Amino acid sequence: MKETWAEYDRTMRALFLAGITAVTAMACSWDYPIWIPRRPSADPLYRFVKGGKAGYIDQRGKVVVPPTLEIWGTSGSEFHDGLLEVSASSGKYVDTTGRVVLNPGLYRGWDFSEGLAAAMKVGSGPWGCINPRGEWAIAPRFATSPNGYVYPFACGAAKIDVKGLYGFIDHTAEFIIPPRRLDASNFTEERARVVMEGPCVYFPEGGCGFANPVFPGLPRFSRPARGTQLPACKFTYIDKSGGLDYRAAL
């Protein structure tokens, strides 16, 4: 007997609740039965898989996007600003109907945040940012790995890696905080966490993943020589002016 959409929605609601429990129990796993958005900028839509295809449900468990999308990896993808990147970071986006609405022919295109997505032209090394129409809002100008990297916007600022040092730009691509920090998080509630001095090492929050060594002036993924013992990193927070908040030093 063919499953009706009402029955299908009820099934998805049950899976949604089961998935929440499973995700909580597998805090360090990258393979979730239902993908819970991980970043604050993500839209509240949750990926599920049926018949080898991905779809999305909302917070009530209602199917928003039927399972018609290709699956890239096991970690799932997130909607941002109503758009979902569906081509393994090659810059092809669908809207919440599952219809392709943006495919400007990029080599790389990340998730949108605050109306911009970090992107790279085919055959071109520098990073820039496109808007939801696929236009270059920030022309490609920032170096790629291992000499640099561009991160998503958060709180009006995007983190930029410049030869292993970190700063922040605004939506006009001007540096509001010069690239001088050894390591930094994205801004959250007008504060960003930074490493005070190095070399040092820290682990991701929750203890999942590899250690992150921090070396002054070296790329983020540099590794210490075998047998090197690094002290634990000490952190503080900066505001949008780049000023240090030593009251929060850890």
C-alpha positions in Angstrom: 0.0 0.0 0.0 1.4 3.4 -1.0 2.4 5.6 1.9 0.4 8.9 2.2 2.1 12.2 2.9 0.2 12.4 6.3 1.6 8.9 7.3 5.0 10.0 6.0 4.9 13.1 8.1 4.0 11.1 11.2 6.9 8.8 10.5 9.3 11.7 10.2 8.1 13.2 13.4 8.9 9.9 15.2 12.3 9.8 13.5 13.0 13.4 14.5 12.5 12.6 18.2 14.5 9.4 17.9 17.2 11.3 16.1 17.5 14.0 18.8 18.1 11.2 21.4 20.6 9.5 19.2 22.6 12.7 18.5 22.8 13.4 22.2 24.2 10.0 22.8 26.7 10.2 20.0 28.3 13.6 20.8 31.5 12.8 19.0 30.0 11.0 16.0 30.0 12.5 12.5 27.2 10.2 11.3 23.7 11.2 12.6 20.4 9.5 11.7 19.0 13.0 11.6 21.4 15.9 11.1 21.0 18.7 13.7 22.3 22.1 12.5 25.6 22.8 14.3 26.1 26.5 13.6 24.1 29.4 15.0 23.6 30.8 11.5 21.9 27.7 10.2 18.2 27.6 9.4 16.1 25.3 11.7 15.7 22.5 9.1 16.9 19.0 9.8 18.2 16.5 7.3 16.9 12.9 7.1 17.7 10.1 4.7 15.3 7.8 3.0 15.9 5.5 0.0 19.4 6.8 -0.3 18.3 10.4 -0.8 18.2 13.4 1.6 15.3 15.5 2.6 14.5 18.0 5.3 12.0 18.4 8.1 11.1 21.4 10.2 11.0 21.7 14.0 7.6 20.1 14.2 8.7 17.1 12.2 6.9 18.2 9.0 8.5 17.3 5.7 9.7 20.6 4.0 11.9 19.1 1.3 11.1 15.6 0.2 14.0 13.1 0.1 15.2 13.8 -3.5 18.6 15.3 -2.9 21.9 13.6 -3.4 23.9 12.7 -0.2 27.4 14.1 0.0 29.2 12.6 3.0 27.7 11.4 6.2 27.5 14.6 8.2 24.7 16.3 6.3 24.3 19.9 5.2 22.6 22.9 6.6 20.3 25.5 5.1 21.6 29.1 5.5 19.7 32.1 4.5 17.2 29.8 2.8 19.8 28.1 0.6 21.5 24.8 0.7 24.8 23.9 -1.0 24.3 20.5 -2.7 27.4 19.8 -4.8 30.1 19.0 -2.3 31.1 22.6 -1.9 31.2 23.4 -5.6 28.7 26.3 -5.3 25.4 24.8 -6.4 22.4 25.8 -4.2 18.8 24.8 -3.8 16.0 26.6 -2.0 13.6 25.2 0.6 11.5 23.6 -2.2 14.6 21.5 -3.3 14.8 23.4 -6.6 18.2 24.6 -7.9 18.1 28.4 -7.8 21.8 29.3 -7.9 24.6 27.7 -9.9 27.1 30.3 -11.0 29.9 27.9 -12.1 32.3 28.1 -9.2 35.2 25.9 -8.1 34.2 26.3 -4.5 31.2 27.8 -2.7 30.6 27.6 1.0 27.4 28.0 3.0 25.7 31.4 3.1 25.8 33.6 6.3 24.5 37.1 6.6 23.7 37.1 2.9 27.3 36.2 1.8 29.1 32.9 0.9 32.8 32.5 0.6 33.6 31.4 -3.0 36.3 30.7 -5.5 36.3 31.0 -9.3 37.1 28.1 -11.5 40.8 28.2 -12.1 41.3 31.1 -9.7 43.1 30.8 -6.3 41.8 33.8 -4.3 38.7 33.7 -2.2 35.9 36.3 -2.3 32.2 36.3 -1.4 29.0 36.0 -3.5 25.5 37.2 -2.7 22.3 35.1 -3.1 22.1 36.1 -6.8 25.6 34.6 -7.5 27.2 38.1 -7.9 30.6 38.9 -6.4 29.8 41.1 -3.4 33.5 40.8 -2.4 35.8 40.3 -5.3 38.3 37.4 -5.0 41.3 38.7 -3.2 42.1 36.5 -0.2 44.7 33.8 -0.4 43.8 30.1 -0.1 45.4 27.3 2.0 48.1 27.0 3.1 48.7 30.8 2.9 45.2 31.8 4.1 41.6 31.1 4.4 38.2 32.8 4.6 35.5 31.9 7.2 31.7 32.6 7.3 30.4 36.0 8.5 29.1 36.1 12.1 28.0 39.3 13.9 28.9 41.4 10.9 32.5 40.1 10.8 34.3 37.3 8.9 37.5 35.7 10.2 40.4 35.8 7.7 43.6 33.7 7.9 46.6 35.6 6.5 49.7 33.4 6.6 48.8 31.8 9.9 47.6 35.0 11.6 43.9 35.9 12.1 41.9 39.1 11.7 38.4 40.1 10.8 36.8 41.9 7.9 33.4 43.6 7.6 30.9 43.3 4.7 33.0 45.8 2.6 36.1 43.5 2.9 37.9 46.1 5.0 39.9 44.7 8.0 38.2 45.9 11.2 40.7 43.9 13.2 44.1 43.4 11.5 45.5 39.9 11.1 47.7 39.7 14.2 46.1 37.0 16.4 47.6 33.5 16.6 44.2 31.8 16.6 40.6 33.0 16.9 37.0 31.8 16.9 34.2 33.5 15.0 32.3 36.2 16.7 29.4 35.2 18.9 27.4 37.8 20.8 30.0 40.5 19.9 32.9 38.6 21.3 35.5 36.3 19.7 37.9 34.0 21.6 41.6 34.4 20.8 44.8 32.7 21.8 46.9 35.0 24.0 50.4 33.7 23.1 52.1 30.7 21.5 53.3 28.2 20.7 50.7 26.1 22.5 48.1 23.5 21.9 44.3 23.1 22.5 41.6 20.6 21.8 38.2 21.2 20.2 35.3 21.9 22.6 33.8 18.7 23.9 37.1 16.8 23.4 36.1 15.6 19.8 38.7 15.8 17.1 42.4 16.4 16.8 44.6 18.6 18.9 45.2 22.1 17.4 48.8 23.3 17.8 49.3 27.1 17.5 52.6 28.4 16.1 53.2 32.1 15.7 53.2 33.0 11.9 52.7 29.4 10.7 49.7 27.9 8.9 46.8 26.6 11.1 47.4 22.9 10.3 51.2 22.9 11.0 52.2 20.0 13.2 55.0 20.0 15.8 58.0 17.7 15.4 57.6 14.3 16.9 58.2 14.4 20.6 57.5 18.1 21.0 55.6 19.0 24.1 53.5 22.2 23.9 51.8 23.9 26.8 48.0 24.4 26.8 46.8 27.5 25.1 45.5 30.4 27.2 42.5 32.3 25.8 40.8 35.6 26.2 38.1 37.5 24.3 38.2 40.5 22.0 35.4 42.9 21.0 34.8 44.4 17.5 37.5 47.0 18.1 40.0 44.2 18.8 40.3 45.2 22.4 41.2 42.4 24.8 38.9 41.5 27.7 41.3 40.1 30.3 38.5 39.5 32.7 37.6 36.4 30.7 41.2 35.1 30.4 41.3 31.3 30.7 
